[in-house]
Amino acid sequence: MPVASVPSGLCPQTGVPTGLQIVGKTFDDMSVFRAAAAYERARPWTDRRPPIGGEQPTAVRA
């Protein structure tokens, strides 16, 4: 059974990272990969970092 775990953002109250688990039918790996890729395109998260030591979540500056 193919499975992918995709980062989905940060909890607004705690800043803890959250994730989405996508599960597919047996031997249908490509559907799982496509769903994960589509979710990552629709909900980008790479500009966010979880807080460290009680800090508030922040956006990453390039």
PyMOL commands that set and color helices and strands:
alter all, ss='L'
color gray80, all
select helices_A, chain A and resi 29-42
alter helices_A, ss='H'
color red, helices_A
select strands_A, chain A and resi 3-10+17-23+48-49+58-59
alter strands_A, ss='S'
color yellow, strands_A
deselect
rebuild
show_as cartoon
